[in-house]
């Protein structure tokens, strides 16, 4: 299971998405002393958390799908489908993250300082696409072996 290269890509993707759950996406600076931290779970302003679980739930769904995909190694067709669905969800997550950051910054008239976590959905999506290609390669190899019999 984990010795397959695509499983490693999916595991790395799940770890990146887990990191995204607890790291700041961006820091919004309104003036010299006023900062907002944007997380997937909400906003932090002066050590007060304003929860908005929509991004957190969206991210948790993509983490669960990545982990489930790893354990579907016996059913490669379903594994490819879930991999592509999660790829599309991750692109959507990246769009929602970008929209959330920029919409909040424009509402607060704040300057944006993006953190490294803001690109983790794209990196995870790329890893899912690479894993899909390796799963597809395995499926083609099995089909070729069946033709020889």
C-alpha positions in Angstrom: 0.0 0.0 0.0 2.4 2.7 1.2 5.3 1.3 -0.9 3.5 2.5 -4.0 4.7 5.8 -5.3 1.2 7.2 -5.7 0.4 6.4 -2.1 3.4 8.4 -1.0 2.2 11.4 -3.1 -1.2 11.1 -1.5 0.2 10.8 2.0 2.4 13.9 1.5 -0.7 15.7 0.1 -2.7 14.7 3.2 0.1 16.0 5.5 0.2 19.3 3.7 -3.5 19.7 4.0 -3.3 18.8 7.7 -0.7 21.5 8.1 -3.1 23.9 6.4 -5.7 23.3 9.1 -3.6 25.0 11.8 -1.3 27.5 10.1 -2.2 31.1 9.1 -3.1 31.7 5.5 -2.4 35.4 5.6 -1.8 38.3 7.9 -3.8 41.5 7.2 -2.3 44.7 8.5 -4.8 47.6 8.9 -2.3 50.0 10.5 1.0 49.6 12.4 -0.7 48.1 15.5 -3.7 46.3 14.1 -3.3 42.8 12.6 -5.7 40.1 11.5 -4.6 36.5 11.0 -6.6 34.5 8.5 -6.8 30.8 9.2 -9.1 28.1 7.7 -11.0 28.1 11.0 -11.6 31.8 11.0 -9.9 35.1 11.9 -7.7 36.0 14.9 -7.8 39.7 16.0 -6.1 40.8 19.2 -6.1 37.2 20.6 -9.8 36.9 20.0 -10.9 34.2 17.5 -13.8 34.8 15.2 -14.8 31.4 14.0 -15.9 30.7 10.4 -15.8 26.9 9.9 -16.6 26.8 6.2 -13.0 26.8 5.0 -12.0 24.4 7.9 -14.8 21.9 6.9 -13.9 22.2 3.2 -10.2 21.5 4.1 -11.1 18.6 6.4 -13.2 17.0 3.6 -10.2 17.2 1.2 -7.9 15.7 3.9 -10.3 12.8 4.5 -10.6 12.1 0.8 -6.8 12.0 0.4 -6.5 9.5 3.3 -9.4 7.4 1.9 -7.8 7.4 -1.5 -4.6 5.9 -0.1 -6.5 2.9 1.3 -8.4 2.2 -2.0 -5.3 0.7 -3.6 -7.1 -2.5 -4.5 -9.7 -0.6 -6.6 -7.7 1.5 -8.9 -10.6 2.9 -11.0 -12.3 4.2 -7.9 -9.0 5.5 -6.6 -8.5 7.5 -9.8 -12.0 8.9 -9.6 -11.6 10.1 -6.1 -8.2 11.5 -6.9 -9.6 13.6 -9.7 -12.6 14.7 -7.5 -10.2 15.7 -4.8 -8.1 17.6 -7.3 -11.1 19.6 -8.4 -12.1 20.2 -4.7 -8.5 21.4 -4.0 -8.7 23.9 -6.9 -12.0 25.1 -5.5 -10.4 25.3 -2.0 -7.6 27.4 -3.4 -10.1 29.7 -5.1 -12.2 30.1 -1.9 -9.0 30.8 0.1 -7.9 33.5 -2.3 -11.3 35.0 -2.4 -11.6 35.0 1.4 -8.2 36.6 1.8 -8.7 39.3 -0.8 -12.4 40.0 0.1 -11.5 40.4 3.8 -8.6 42.6 3.0 -10.6 44.9 0.7 -13.4 45.1 3.4 -10.9 46.1 6.0 -8.8 48.2 3.7 -5.8 46.2 4.8 -2.4 45.2 3.4 -2.0 41.5 2.7 1.0 39.5 3.8 0.5 36.0 2.4 2.0 33.1 4.3 3.4 29.8 2.9 0.2 28.0 3.8 -1.8 29.9 1.2 -0.2 27.8 -1.6 -0.6 24.4 0.1 -3.9 23.6 -1.7 -2.2 24.1 -5.0 0.8 21.9 -4.0 -1.6 19.3 -2.8 -3.6 19.4 -6.0 -0.4 18.9 -8.0 0.5 15.9 -5.9 -3.0 14.5 -6.5 -2.5 14.9 -10.3 0.9 13.2 -10.1 -0.7 10.3 -8.1 -3.5 10.0 -10.6 -0.9 9.5 -13.4 0.9 6.8 -11.4 -2.4 5.1 -10.6 -3.4 5.2 -14.3 0.0 3.7 -15.2 -0.6 0.8 -12.8 -4.1 0.2 -14.2 -2.7 0.2 -17.8 0.0 -2.3 -16.7 -2.6 -4.6 -15.2 -4.7 -4.4 -18.4 -1.7 -5.2 -20.5 -0.9 -8.2 -18.3 -4.5 -9.4 -18.7 -4.2 -9.2 -22.5 -1.2 -11.4 -22.5 -3.0 -14.3 -20.8 
